[in-house]
Structure formats: C-alpha cells, structure tokens
Amino acid sequence: MLHTVLNPGAVGEVSSICDAHIKAYRIMLLARVLDDKFASLYRMGKMHGGVFLGRGQEALSASVGLALRKGDIFAPLIRDTAGRLAFGEPVLDAVRTQFGSPLGPMRARDGNVHRGRPKEGLLAMISHLGAMISVVNGALLARRFKGVTGVVGATCIGDGATSTGAFHEAVNQAAVENLPLVLIIANNHYAYSTPNERQFACRSLLDKAVGYGVAGQQVDGTDLSACLGVVGDAVSRARAGRGPQMVVASLLRLCGHGEHDDASYVNSDLRAAPVGRDCLKVAEETLFRQNWANAAAISRWRHDAVQKVEEAVAKVQREPNPDPYKEDWCALASKHLSEGNE
C-alpha cells in the first residue's frame, strides 16, 4: 500500500510510484473506453459474436501486463483488455479481431477475444476455464530446454476455473517442475452465475496454493496500488527462481458475464460492499489524494483515450470485409500467413 508520509530520502521512490500509478491508470482508462465502445457497438448491432468486458478488473489486469517484460509470456483472460494493452497489444489488434477484419492478427478467423501474437509472447486464448495454464507451462519448458533463462510466464483465470481438471493438472505440473509461472486468479465471486459458495468449500482460494506447494498471496483487486505491489512481487519471485506464484484477487465483475447477460443474479450486498468498488475510480481517488493528478489531467487523458479508440474503430470500419472464397485455408503458422508477412 502507498504511505502518505515518506522520508526525504524516498523522493526518487515516490516519483517512481507516481509514474507507475499514472501509467497504469491511463492503461486502465484506455481499456475501459475501448470496452465501452465495444459494448455500444454490440448494442447497436454493428458487432457480432460475444463481447466480454473487463469492467471492474482493470487494476489487476494492468498490473500483470506492466509487471512483465519483453521476452516473457502472457496468456490473458477474456477480461484482460487492460493487461493486453499494458503488455503492448495495439488497440488496432483488438478492434480488428472484434470486427473480424482480415487485417487483424487472427486474419478474420475469430471475431471475438481469441487473438494474440505468439512470437511476441502474447498467447491467443483457448479458453478461460484453466486451459491456458498448461499452455504457458509448455512455453516455459520449451524455453528451459533451449537454455533461455530469466523468463516468466503469466496467465489469468477466474474463480470458476479453479474447479476444473485443467487447473489441477497444470498447477501440479508447474509446482513439480518448479516453473516460473505466475497464476493470477480473479475471484469475482461468480463463475458466470454460480456463486463462490457453490463453487468451492475451502475457506479461501489461496488455500489451494498450499495444497500444491505453491507460494500464494492475496490482494484487493479494486486497489491499483495494492495490485501493482503484489503482482510485481509475485513476478519478481518467479523470475528469481522461487517457483510458481499464485495471486488471488478479490473483486467484482461490474457487468454481466458478457453483453448478453444482465447480471441480475449478483447479490446486491456484494455490489454495495468494498469488493464492489470500481477500481478505476479508486485509482483516480488515489491520484487526487497524492496530488499526482488533477481533474484537468484526468479529462485530458480520457480525451486522448477516446480519440485513440475512435480513430481505430473508424479505420477498421473502412477496411475490407473478409472473403472466404479468397482465403488460403492453411495454418496461420505457415509461411504465407505467418506474422510479419502481411
């Protein structure tokens, strides 16, 4: 957590914390604006397929992307728009994939969130139900076999994924192999509409870390400062060879499972509780309280985010639609459609 009073020798540290908080906040803001735009387009009938928002999860997500560095591996979840942006994904990748543009990273073969750039360490999502843990494990083992060191692999799942066999097998493997895996669990208290009490019987999801012999930490997922600290520490520990790290964040999904879902099943008491806070507003309040930003700066950053999103959407809407008759239906990994060979 941040402290209001710091000794004079900590000026450089304060500046660093301030810069990190501002950078993370601006990524969160851009992610929120982008998600809101997708939701608006979906409701207007201009976007088809599923639209899944990260509203309420941006602080945790951005912290993961920012804690990683070039050469690391990141397998994001459906609500990790902020993490993707923090890891370096261009806004155009998100917009093109959502619109099904043939110029997108998935060449219009998926009009949803299953996009990525594997060569750059950003893995295309298979499923949110724990499947990506083993994929990251495999990527980490491949690097180990090649003698590559200092690499961390991170992936995000929800509380529901911890009930799957894929979760059990992959976490067990990571622990046995002592892999530098950072597993982020966003406990938003509902696996779609199934509440925690119908999902697991242990006191806390953190108890599962102990069972596998994995180090674990808990964090308030609505608090950006706390997320930056805890996630950053977990990544540092994994990079230092201290084995898999599990971070369990408590937060609330401030929207439905997807834009097709009204989330009427969410307990109103949870919405009113601290866990139901909007992490974007909490981060903004911290900026104001620490005198790191004022209303004018926030307004300017929001304008910049809106402009960036609007420009990307306008550009993609002018691009040609995919033509299945002209598509060369071979694997994207082939020479003809490999990344970098547009």
Residue, then its C-alpha position, 0 to 999 in steps of 0.5 A: m500500500l502507498h504511505t502518505v508520509l515518506n522520508p526525504g530520502a524516498v523522493g526518487e521512490v515516490s516519483s517512481i510510484c507516481d509514474a507507475h500509478i499514472k501509467a497504469y491508470r491511463i492503461m486502465l482508462l484506455a481499456r475501459v473506453l475501448d470496452d465501452k465502445f465495444a459494448s455500444l457497438y454490440r448494442m447497436g448491432k454493428m458487432h457480432g459474436g460475444v463481447f466480454l468486458g473487463r469492467g471492474q478488473e482493470a487494476l489487476s489486469a494492468s498490473v500483470g501486463l506492466a509487471l512483465r517484460k519483453g521476452d516473457i509470456f502472457a496468456p490473458l483472460i477474456r477480461d484482460t483488455a487492460g493487461r493486453l494493452a499494458f503488455g503492448e497489444p495495439v488497440l488496432d489488434a483488438v478492434r480488428t479481431q472484434f470486427g473480424s477484419p482480415l487485417g487483424p492478427m487472427r486474419a478474420r478467423d475469430g471475431n471475438v477475444h481469441r487473438g494474440r501474437p505468439k512470437e511476441g509472447l502474447l498467447a491467443m486464448i483457448s479458453h478461460l476455464g484453466a486451459m491456458i495454464s498448461v499452455v504457458n507451462g509448455a512455453l516455459l519448458a520449451r524455453r528451459f530446454k533451449g537454455v533461455t533463462g530469466v523468463v516468466g510466464a503469466t496467465c489469468i483465470g477466474d474463480g470458476a476455473t479453479s474447479t476444473g481438471a485443467f487447473h489441477e493438472a497444470v498447477n501440479q505440473a508447474a509446482v513439480e517442475n518448479l516453473p516460473l509461472v505466475l497464476i493470477i486468479a480473479n475471484n469475482h465471486y461468480a463463475y458466470s452465475t454460480p456463486n463462490e459458495r457453490q463453487f468451492a468449500c475451502r475457506s479461501l482460494l489461496d488455500k489451494a496454493v498450499g495444497y500444491g506447494v505453491a507460494g500464494q498471496q492475496v490482494d484487493g483487486t479494486d486497489l491499483s496500488a495494492c495490485l501493482g505491489v503484489v503482482g510485481d512481487a509475485v513476478s519478481r519471485a518467479r523470475a528469481g527462481r522461487g517457483p510458481q506464484m499464485v495471486v488471488a484477487s478479490l473483486l467484482r465483475l461490474c457487468g454481466h458475464g458478457e453483453h448478453d447477460d444482465a447480471s441480475y443474479v449478483n447479490s446486491d450486498l456484494r455490489a454495495a460492499p468494498v469488493g464492489r468498488d470500481c477500481l478505476k475510480v479508486a485509482e483516480e481517488t488515489l491520484f487526487r489524494q497524492n496530488w499526482a493528478n488533477a481533474a484537468a489531467i484526468s479529462r485530458w487523458r480520457h480525451d486522448a483515450v477516446q480519440k485513440v479508440e475512435e480513430a481505430v474503430a473508424k479505420v477498421q470500419r473502412e477496411p475490407n470485409p473478409d472473403p472466404y472464397k479468397e482465403d488460403w485455408c492453411a495454418l496461420a503458422s505457415k509461411h504465407l500467413s505467418e506474422g510479419n508477412e502481411 
